[in-house]
Amino acid sequence: HGGEDPGASGPAGTHEKDITLAIARSLAAKLNARPGIRAVLTRDADRLIDLRERFERARHARADLFVSIHADAVRDRSIAGASVYTLSYHGASSEAARQLADRENATVGSVSLAHVDPALASVLLDATQSQIMGASVEAADQVLGALDGVGAVRKKIVQHAGFVVLKSP
């Protein structure tokens, strides 16, 4: 989200694009204060950057970790709190996770590996993504534990869904 796309809107008129950018900037500052870590924001201003460009920026920065921050809204106001997701190729961990991924994936095309032999590309992607997914779950568990000390956590276990932006190592 960003620019003309506000994302979800809160009852007081807050917009997801503003909340997530503020969180991302704060997180980047905390990470950059640690030796050996350099955070790169894929969106550093109030403008819309499509998901393909976001993961291309992460690739260009040779990122070791990609974090996507959201402030989603649901009609049922009794539902609140944070949740943490990692990539899944075997289906979402819940119907809500599938619907969230479907909404977020709507603006992204598939990654082109046209210049790579198809058999080799498949093997490389499978091996890379298997390794990344294991590390992602470990990182997500740590994030979930840290969130529990900050505020309400909606889902006490890491959720899984097929977010396109996370499918491109």
Disulfide bonds with the S-S distance in Angstrom:
none
